Amino acid sequence: MSDQIAFSEEQAMLLDTATEFCRKHSPIETVRARLGADQIDAATWQEITELGWLGINVAEEFGGLGLGLSCVVPVAESMGRYLMGSPYSGAIIASECLATSGSRTQKEEWLPKIVSGAIGSMALTEPNGSWLLDEIGAQAVERADRLELSGTKCFVTDADTSDFCIVSVNFEAQARLVLVKREQIPAGNLHREVVIDETRRSYQLDLDGITVPLDQLLKGSDFQAIEFASLLLLSAEIAGGLVGSIHTIVEYLNTRKAFDKVIGSYQALKHPTVKILLDLEAMRSHLYHAATRLAEGNTDEAEVALRMAKAHGSAAFAFAGDRAVQFHGGFGFTYDCDAQLYLRRALWCQYQFGDEAYHRHLLEPMLLDQTG
């Protein structure tokens, strides 16, 4: 496997711009004020749209910048660092899904809309909790040039404000994808979920009673592309979350005193903090290696790097969040302590699209010689 990691001028520029943007628009006070909000911050979303971030990975012929998915990583990383809650990742994955699985007509209709600020969401997870995207219980049945949907999806983020949702269904004994417009979802079919990460706006989507025209069935069904895009953005968010966790930890260790010494001077707190920093550096190496391989179109090496990034990052972020809470002592276990926000985000990211044990299991045959 090649160990080359590319970091382009475009990525560096986007990282600087996105870091400053998120620092300004998502300070911890704003994050707390938005917890449990029923609507997204429309003004911030408009600014994100005007910056062109929704078109980073969209081809120029559809109004995007054509920079590829790898250039989305710095933006998602910055959002993770500042715990910004937005539909950004969902919209990017939806556009990637349309680019790889949509027909020409579907691309021409929806990709320019996403670039212009339309919100897309993905409905892939079901109550059984399977991380295999093509193992689907939801059904689609064709009746008179329409599709009748049935089943239940969960963890559909920002579904209530999405302009459309891409749903995975079982159609004619095959795993397929169907685009459902917001106006085609009855109001009673969406139910707000209580999830560990309160910066998320997550919904259960009941498909029973929803019918859509047959031409909203996507032409293809590239679930690998969806998984790769999801793992890349989740890993970027985790890398950013690790940076935020470290800053939260170091600030407190250099402020709190015990026995007339700042607690950061004690080795029992220094060593775990250094471990978190080393985990961050290793995780970012996996992340940008995966982005580099994806940009080159090397899917085999990209898969290895993505799964390594997600496995390493899931464990590292959960550890960092836990240490952040513990290091704050009794205050750390209260709702007023900001450390718990990072721990909640870590636990959400850890179990989306597979935890560390799941990805290590899949990595085993990829990395170890099975012939002997």
C-alpha positions in Angstrom: 0.0 0.0 0.0 1.3 3.5 -0.9 1.9 5.7 2.1 1.7 9.0 0.2 -0.6 11.6 1.7 -1.5 14.7 -0.4 -2.6 17.9 1.1 -3.5 20.3 -1.8 -3.5 24.1 -1.8 -7.3 23.9 -2.1 -7.5 21.8 1.0 -5.2 24.1 3.0 -7.3 27.1 2.0 -10.5 25.4 2.8 -9.2 24.3 6.2 -8.2 27.9 7.1 -11.4 29.4 5.9 -13.7 26.8 7.5 -11.8 26.9 10.8 -12.3 30.7 11.0 -16.0 30.4 9.9 -16.8 27.8 12.4 -15.0 29.6 15.2 -17.1 32.6 14.5 -20.5 30.9 13.9 -20.3 28.1 16.4 -18.7 29.2 19.7 -19.7 26.9 22.6 -22.4 29.4 23.7 -24.1 29.2 20.3 -23.8 25.4 20.4 -25.6 25.3 23.7 -28.2 27.7 22.6 -29.0 25.5 19.6 -29.4 22.3 21.6 -32.8 20.7 20.9 -33.7 23.4 18.4 -36.5 22.6 16.1 -35.0 24.4 13.1 -31.6 24.8 11.6 -29.9 28.2 11.6 -31.1 29.4 8.2 -28.7 32.4 8.1 -25.6 30.2 8.7 -26.8 27.7 6.1 -27.2 30.5 3.6 -23.6 31.6 4.3 -22.4 28.1 3.8 -24.2 28.0 0.5 -22.7 31.3 -0.6 -19.2 30.1 0.2 -19.8 27.3 -2.3 -19.1 24.5 0.2 -22.2 22.5 -1.0 -20.7 22.3 -4.4 -17.1 21.3 -3.5 -17.6 17.7 -4.7 -20.2 18.4 -7.4 -19.0 18.4 -11.0 -18.8 21.8 -12.7 -21.4 20.8 -15.3 -23.9 20.7 -12.5 -22.9 24.0 -11.0 -20.3 22.7 -8.5 -16.6 23.4 -8.1 -15.5 19.9 -9.2 -12.8 19.6 -6.5 -13.9 16.1 -5.4 -14.9 14.6 -2.1 -11.4 14.9 -0.6 -11.7 18.7 -0.5 -14.8 18.4 1.7 -12.7 16.9 4.5 -11.3 20.2 5.8 -14.8 21.7 6.1 -16.2 18.6 7.9 -13.2 18.5 10.2 -13.7 22.2 11.1 -17.4 21.7 11.8 -16.5 18.7 14.1 -13.9 20.8 16.0 -16.5 23.4 16.9 -19.5 21.0 17.3 -21.4 22.8 14.6 -24.8 21.2 14.1 -25.9 21.5 10.4 -27.3 19.4 7.6 -23.9 19.7 5.7 -22.7 16.1 5.8 -26.2 14.8 4.9 -26.3 17.1 1.9 -22.8 16.2 0.7 -23.6 12.4 1.0 -26.9 12.9 -0.9 -25.1 14.7 -3.7 -22.4 12.0 -3.8 -25.2 9.4 -4.0 -26.9 11.2 -6.9 -23.6 11.6 -8.7 -22.8 7.8 -8.5 -26.3 6.3 -8.6 -28.6 8.9 -10.2 -29.7 9.0 -13.8 -28.6 12.0 -16.0 -32.1 13.5 -15.6 -31.9 13.1 -11.8 -28.5 14.7 -11.6 -29.5 17.6 -13.8 -32.6 18.2 -11.5 -31.1 17.8 -8.1 -27.4 18.5 -8.0 -27.8 22.2 -9.0 -30.4 22.5 -6.3 -28.0 21.1 -3.7 -25.3 23.5 -4.8 -27.9 26.3 -4.4 -28.7 25.3 -0.8 -31.3 22.5 -1.1 -31.0 20.2 1.9 -30.8 16.5 1.3 -30.8 13.7 3.9 -30.1 10.0 3.8 -32.4 7.3 5.3 -30.3 4.2 5.5 -30.4 2.9 9.0 -33.2 0.6 10.3 -34.2 -0.4 13.8 -32.3 -3.7 13.6 -29.1 -1.6 13.7 -27.3 -3.5 10.9 -24.3 -1.6 9.5 -24.6 -3.5 6.2 -26.2 -1.0 3.9 -27.6 -3.5 1.5 -29.4 -5.5 4.2 -32.7 -3.7 4.0 -36.1 -4.5 5.5 -37.9 -1.5 4.0 -39.9 -2.4 0.9 -40.9 -0.7 -2.4 -43.7 -2.3 -4.5 -44.6 -1.0 -8.0 -48.2 -0.3 -8.6 -49.5 1.5 -11.7 -46.2 3.4 -12.4 -45.8 4.3 -8.7 -43.8 2.9 -5.8 -45.5 2.1 -2.6 -43.1 2.2 0.3 -43.2 0.5 3.7 -41.0 0.0 6.6 -39.1 2.2 9.1 -35.9 4.2 9.0 -34.1 5.8 12.0 -31.3 8.3 12.5 -32.5 10.4 9.6 -30.8 13.7 10.4 -32.6 17.0 9.6 -35.4 15.1 7.9 -38.0 17.7 8.8 -36.2 20.5 7.0 -34.8 18.4 4.1 -36.0 19.2 0.6 -35.6 15.5 -0.2 -34.5 12.3 1.3 -32.8 9.3 -0.3 -34.2 6.1 1.1 -32.8 2.6 0.8 -35.4 0.0 0.0 -35.8 -3.6 -1.1 -37.3 -3.5 -4.6 -37.8 -6.6 -6.7 -35.4 -8.5 -4.4 -32.7 -6.0 -4.9 -31.3 -3.2 -2.7 -32.2 0.1 -4.3 -32.4 3.8 -3.6 -35.4 6.0 -4.1 -35.6 9.8 -3.8 -38.6 11.0 -1.7 -39.5 14.7 -1.8 -40.4 16.5 1.4 -44.0 17.2 0.3 -44.4 13.4 -0.3 -43.9 12.6 3.4 -47.0 13.0 5.5 -46.5 15.1 8.7 -47.3 12.2 10.9 -44.6 10.0 9.4 -41.7 11.9 11.0 -40.9 11.5 14.7 -38.1 13.3 16.5 -35.7 10.9 18.2 -33.9 11.4 21.5 -30.2 10.7 20.7 -27.0 11.0 22.8 -25.7 13.9 20.7 -28.0 16.8 21.3 -26.4 18.8 18.6 -28.1 16.4 16.1 -31.6 16.7 14.9 -32.5 13.1 14.3 -35.8 11.6 13.1 -37.5 8.3 12.6 -39.1 8.0 9.2 -42.1 5.8 8.8 -42.5 4.8 5.1 -45.9 3.3 5.4 -48.4 5.2 3.2 -45.8 7.0 1.2 -46.0 6.6 -2.6 -43.8 8.2 -5.2 -43.6 8.2 -9.0 -41.5 5.4 -10.5 -39.0 7.8 -12.0 -37.8 8.8 -8.5 -36.2 5.4 -8.2 -32.5 6.0 -8.7 -30.9 4.4 -11.8 -28.1 2.8 -9.8 -27.4 1.6 -6.3 -23.8 2.2 -5.4 -23.9 1.5 -1.7 -20.1 1.3 -1.6 -19.8 5.0 -2.7 -22.4 6.0 0.0 -20.4 4.1 2.7 -17.1 5.5 1.6 -18.5 9.1 1.6 -20.1 8.6 5.0 -17.0 7.1 6.6 -14.8 9.9 5.2 -17.0 12.7 6.6 -17.5 10.9 9.9 -13.8 10.4 10.3 -13.2 14.1 9.4 -15.7 15.1 12.1 -14.0 12.8 14.6 -10.6 14.3 13.8 -12.1 17.8 14.4 -13.8 16.6 17.6 -10.4 15.3 18.9 -8.9 18.7 18.4 -11.8 20.3 20.3 -11.5 17.8 23.1 -7.8 18.5 23.5 -8.3 22.2 23.7 -11.0 21.7 26.3 -8.7 19.4 28.3 -5.6 21.6 28.1 -7.4 24.8 29.0 -8.8 23.2 32.2 -5.5 21.5 33.1 -3.7 24.9 32.9 -6.4 26.6 35.0 -7.4 24.3 37.8 -5.1 24.1 40.8 -4.7 21.4 43.4 -2.2 21.6 46.3 -1.0 24.9 44.9 -0.1 23.5 41.5 -1.9 23.5 38.2 -3.2 19.9 37.8 -1.7 19.8 34.3 1.7 19.4 36.0 0.8 15.9 37.3 1.9 13.0 35.2 -1.3 11.1 35.8 -3.0 13.7 33.7 -0.2 14.5 31.3 0.2 11.0 29.9 -3.4 10.5 28.8 -3.4 13.9 27.3 -0.3 13.1 25.3 -2.0 9.8 24.2 -5.0 11.8 22.9 -2.6 14.1 20.9 -0.8 11.1 19.4 -4.1 9.4 18.6 -5.2 12.6 16.8 -2.0 12.7 14.7 -2.4 9.1 13.7 -6.1 9.5 13.0 -5.5 12.5 10.7 -2.9 10.6 8.9 -5.4 7.8 8.1 -8.0 10.4 7.2 -6.0 12.3 4.7 -4.5 9.1 3.3 -8.0 7.9 2.7 -8.9 11.2 1.1 -5.8 11.0 -1.2 -6.6 7.4 -2.3 -10.3 8.4 -3.0 -9.1 11.3 -5.1 -6.9 9.0 -7.1 -9.8 6.5 -7.6 -7.9 3.8 -5.8 -10.9 2.2 -4.1 -9.1 -0.8 -2.6 -6.5 1.3 -0.7 -9.2 3.9 0.1 -11.3 1.3 1.8 -8.4 0.1 4.0 -7.5 3.7 4.9 -11.2 4.6 5.6 -11.8 1.7 7.9 -8.5 2.3 9.7 -9.5 5.9 10.2 -12.9 5.1 11.5 -11.7 2.3 13.8 -8.8 4.3 15.2 -10.9 7.5 15.4 -13.9 5.9 17.1 -11.9 4.6 19.9 -9.7 7.7 20.3 -12.6 10.2 20.3 -14.5 8.1 22.9 -11.4 8.0 25.1 -10.8 11.7 24.7 -14.4 12.5 25.6 -14.2 10.3 28.6 -10.9 11.8 29.8 -12.2 15.3 29.3 -15.2 14.5 31.6 -13.0 12.7 34.2 -10.3 15.4 34.3 -13.0 18.0 35.2 -13.7 16.1 38.3 -17.2 16.4 39.9 -18.0 19.3 37.6 -17.3 17.1 34.6 -20.3 15.0 35.3 -22.7 18.0 35.2 -24.6 19.2 32.3 -22.9 22.6 32.6 -19.5 21.2 31.7 -18.7 21.5 28.0 -16.7 18.3 28.1 -19.9 16.3 28.0 -20.7 17.8 24.7 -17.6 16.2 23.1 -18.3 12.9 24.8 -21.8 12.8 23.5 -20.6 13.6 20.0 -17.9 10.9 20.3 -20.5 8.3 21.2 -22.7 9.2 18.3 -19.9 9.0 15.8 -18.6 5.8 17.3 -21.6 3.8 16.3 -22.5 5.4 13.0 -21.6 3.1 10.1 -19.7 0.7 12.3 -17.7 0.8 15.5 -14.0 0.0 15.9 -14.6 -3.7 16.4 -16.7 -3.9 13.2 -14.1 -2.2 11.0 -11.2 -4.2 12.5 -13.0 -7.4 11.7 -13.4 -6.2 8.1 -9.8 -5.1 8.0 -8.4 -8.4 9.1 -8.6 -10.2 5.7 -7.4 -7.0 3.9 -4.3 -6.6 6.0 -3.3 -10.1 7.1 -2.1 -13.0 4.9 -4.9 -15.6 4.9 -3.1 -18.1 2.7 -1.0 -19.7 5.4 
